[in-house]
Protein backbone atom coordinates (compact mmCIF):
# COMPACT_ATOMS: atom_id res chain seq x y z
CA UNK A 1 0.00 0.00 0.00
CA UNK A 2 1.40 3.45 -0.89
CA UNK A 3 2.50 5.76 1.91
CA UNK A 4 1.45 9.40 2.31
CA UNK A 5 4.87 10.42 1.00
CA UNK A 6 4.25 8.31 -2.14
CA UNK A 7 0.89 10.05 -2.61
CA UNK A 8 2.49 13.46 -2.07
CA UNK A 9 5.12 12.66 -4.72
CA UNK A 10 2.35 11.58 -7.11
CA UNK A 11 0.38 14.76 -6.46
CA UNK A 12 3.46 16.93 -6.97
CA UNK A 13 4.21 15.22 -10.29
CA UNK A 14 0.63 15.75 -11.53
CA UNK A 15 0.31 19.31 -10.18
CA UNK A 16 1.72 21.16 -13.19
CA UNK A 17 0.57 24.60 -12.03
CA UNK A 18 1.99 24.04 -8.51
CA UNK A 19 -1.33 24.96 -6.85
CA UNK A 20 -1.17 22.12 -4.32
CA UNK A 21 -4.16 20.41 -5.94
CA UNK A 22 -4.75 18.32 -9.06
CA UNK A 23 -7.52 19.28 -11.49
CA UNK A 24 -9.23 17.14 -14.12
CA UNK A 25 -7.12 18.87 -16.79
CA UNK A 26 -3.92 17.95 -14.95
CA UNK A 27 -5.07 14.32 -14.61
CA UNK A 28 -6.02 14.37 -18.29
CA UNK A 29 -2.45 15.20 -19.28
CA UNK A 30 -1.42 11.83 -17.81
CA UNK A 31 -4.34 9.77 -19.10
CA UNK A 32 -4.52 11.27 -22.61
CA UNK A 33 -4.60 8.52 -25.19
CA UNK A 34 -6.03 5.94 -22.78
CA UNK A 35 -9.65 6.62 -23.69
CA UNK A 36 -10.37 8.51 -20.47
CA UNK A 37 -12.23 11.76 -21.02
CA UNK A 38 -12.16 14.97 -19.01
CA UNK A 39 -15.79 14.25 -18.06
CA UNK A 40 -14.73 10.83 -16.68
CA UNK A 41 -11.99 12.46 -14.63
CA UNK A 42 -14.32 15.16 -13.31
CA UNK A 43 -16.72 12.44 -12.16
CA UNK A 44 -13.87 10.55 -10.48
CA UNK A 45 -12.68 13.72 -8.74
CA UNK A 46 -16.21 14.58 -7.65
CA UNK A 47 -16.56 11.14 -6.05
CA UNK A 48 -13.61 11.71 -3.70
CA UNK A 49 -13.50 15.52 -3.48
CA UNK A 50 -14.41 16.14 0.17
CA UNK A 51 -14.37 19.94 0.09
CA UNK A 52 -16.18 20.28 -3.24
CA UNK A 53 -13.63 22.52 -4.94
CA UNK A 54 -13.41 20.31 -8.04
CA UNK A 55 -9.77 19.44 -7.43
CA UNK A 56 -7.93 16.91 -5.27
CA UNK A 57 -5.49 17.91 -2.56
CA UNK A 58 -3.02 15.58 -0.87
CA UNK A 59 -5.41 14.64 1.94
CA UNK A 60 -8.23 13.72 -0.44
CA UNK A 61 -5.92 11.79 -2.74
CA UNK A 62 -4.13 10.06 0.15
CA UNK A 63 -7.40 9.08 1.83
CA UNK A 64 -8.60 7.54 -1.42
CA UNK A 65 -5.39 5.74 -2.37
CA UNK A 66 -4.31 4.61 1.10
CA UNK A 67 -7.76 3.31 2.02
CA UNK A 68 -8.35 1.31 -1.19
CA UNK A 69 -8.49 -2.43 -0.57
HELIX and SHEET records of a PDB file:
HELIX    1   1 UNK A    4  UNK A   14  1                                  11    
HELIX    2   2 UNK A   24  UNK A   31  1                                   8    
HELIX    3   3 UNK A   38  UNK A   48  1                                  11    
HELIX    4   4 UNK A   58  UNK A   66  1                                   9    
SHEET    1   A 2 UNK A  21  UNK A  22  0                                        
SHEET    2   A 2 UNK A  56  UNK A  57 -1                                        
END                                                                             
